[in-house]
Amino acid sequence: MKAMKKLLGNVRGAAAVELALILGLMVVGLLASVGNLGSEVQSSYNDTATKVADATAQAAN
């Protein structure tokens, strides 16, 4: 964290704008990745729940 503060403290003008753009793109990429990961995890849990319900129904018969 200290290194990031030191880096941010040493930039001025155009360099600060470039750094802000890079950080913004990183945040957008991170949010997209986390959103996709959430969808994949939800799909996995739903598939597992369906398989457990089917197995339970077959065992009851």
N, C-alpha and C positions, 0 to 999 in steps of 0.2 A: 504494500500500500504506500509506503514511503517513497518507493521508486516511482510510482505513478504520480504522486504529488510533486516530486522533484521534476519529473518530465513535464508535467503541466505547468509548473512554475517557470520553466525555462523557455517556453515557446511564446512567440509574439506574432501578432498580425496574421499574415497569410498562413504561417505554419500552424497557428491555432485553429484556423478555419479548416485546414487539411486534416488535422487531428480530429476535429469534431466530426467531419464527414466520415472518416474511417471508423470512428467509434460508433456513429449512427448506423453505418452499414453492418457492423458487427452485431449490433443489437437487433437489427431487422433479421439477420440470418439466424441468430440465436432464437428469436421468437418463432420463426418459421419452423425451425428444427424441433423445438419443444412442442409446438402445436401438432406437428406430424407424429412425433413420438407418442403424444397423448392419444391420438386416434388409433395408433397401432396397439397400444396397451389396452385400450377399451375393447377393440376388436378381439384381442386375445382372451380377455376376461369373458366376453360374451360367448365365444366359442367353447371355452372351458365350462361355463355354466350350462350350455346346451348339452354338451357331452355328459356331464354329471347328471343332469335331469333325465336324459335318455337312458343312461345306465341304471338309474334308480327305478325308472318305470319298467324296464325289462326285468330287473331283479324282483319286482313286486308281482310280476305275472308268473 
